[in-house]
Amino acid sequence: MTVARPLTVADAPHLARIQVRAWHHAFGDVVLPEETPTVADQTEAWTVALTADVAGFAVDVADVVRGFVAYGLARDPDARNDGLGEIYALFVDPTAQGAGIGGLLLREAVGALRFRGFDGAVLWTLEAALAREMYERHGWVQDIEAVPDHGVLRVPEVRYRLEPLA
């Protein structure tokens, strides 16, 4: 049986590795490798985030992290004003995709946000993301499209919303 466990700061390099591998796998035809952060960059970013106020879960298979989700207070002012939480990241290693890990992590994050008292939640993903089908299957509804400026990276993104948290 696959079980999610809380993230720790020690997970940072594993999260970074999965995130970069998943980005290259899913968006390699949309985003050039030089436009994505490196594993070293992401390890530093996850170390900072996990020592601050970001929480989440990881799924280990044979003692190796295969997927993770991170969540917390919504960053968008409109969502924050509506009392919403946010799923900041949900990534599954390409070699483990299709095994239900993403759905498990999504359900765990929604439950944790509900437990923290949030009325609903949002998440952002690239417009070209294959995970959009999974989000919609779990009741998430697209509510905003944007092309944010992340420096070099400018690709269409969509925001999903789930209310109430089920």
Secondary structure, DSSP 8 states (H G I E B T S, - for coil): ---EEE--GGGHHHHHHHHHHHHHHHHTTTS-GGGS--HHHHHHHHHHHHHTT-EEEEEEETTEEEEEEEEEE--SHHHHHTTEEEEEEEEE-GGGTTSSHHHHHHHHHHHHHHHTT-SEEEEEEETT-TTHHHHHHTT-EEEEEE---BTTB---EEEEEESS--
